[in-house]
Amino acid sequence: MTPVPCAVVTGALGSGKTTAIRELLARPEMEGTALIINEFGEVGLDHLLVSSAVETTLLMENGCMCCSLRGDVVDTVLLILAAAERGDIPTFRRIMIETTGLADPIPIVRELSNAHALRDKIRLAKVATCVDGVIGRAELAQNPVAIHQVAQADLVLVTKTDLADPLMIDELCEALFDINPMLAIHPVREGGLPDGDFLFGDPSDSEFVAPEIRAHSGHTTHHHHAGGGTALHTGVESWSRVIGHPLQWARLRDWLDLVYSLNAARVLRSKGILWIEESDRPLLVQGVGPVITPPRFLEAWPQMQRESRIVMILKDTASATIGASFNEYVLKSDE
């Protein structure tokens, strides 16, 4: 059985998440999508969804279906997978999960990434976060949950850009990269979303790559916001490196073990596309909160030259400390 690709769509209340989901589900290429919304979802179907996920599945005209998330996300996904296999509900080709704007997405992303019951059944494709282009920067300054939503994201959709000053959007993008330099960012103007099945590809493939990852190859990146002074996101830093030669997997693995053994509670997200000596294929390593997903090889290199890129998003931990340990344990024969 080929794992079903699963995407998580999150974002603060009023960020345009509902509009984006509705537009996506109306597209012909999204036929066969199962949408799971939680009980605080904004899609406007909660009044129809009052029992279990399977019993209250709502079939839409275009072949998509919607059900509710009640309690544990793993149980809900297992329920609809089993129901489709039995023929109780239509089969589906992908799963989209809409989180409440009030919730930290880390528990859902962690469960989807690491639950043994879902292994080989689903593949977490991307986490997409909607950020309001008008008030997004203020939201990030006032709401720690909004920071976590950006930290977990592979892709940020900056909505309402037609209502915001271009300089405001530039400052917002800088703030987003400051939290998460691995982000892909797509400005949404008048509801326009990227073409194609952009939510369900591999998490490493993206045409939008944070420029500072390239520009600061071989150096730590820790960015402050326009205007200087204290960073907007108190206590949140990002550290990243780009290395243009193959690395020893044993050293990388031991270094990751060390970092997580000492700092697991302070790592919000980690991601690496690695060029290792033991293989010609890129190795994808991801961590969600304190848990690292089992590494897996990608079929081919994404839209980047052959190199290692690794990023960590940290809370209350100095990025310089992580960088020094990387130099010592991974690059000790190179520097």
PyMOL commands that set and color helices and strands:
alter all, ss='L'
color gray80, all
select helices_A, chain A and resi 17-25+28-30+46-48+73-86+106-114+116-118+136-142+144-151+161-163+166-179+211-215+249-266+319-329
alter helices_A, ss='H'
color red, helices_A
select strands_A, chain A and resi 4-11+33-38+58-59+65-69+94-98+122-132+155-159+184-187+236-243+267-274+283-288+291-297+308-315
alter strands_A, ss='S'
color yellow, strands_A
deselect
rebuild
show_as cartoon
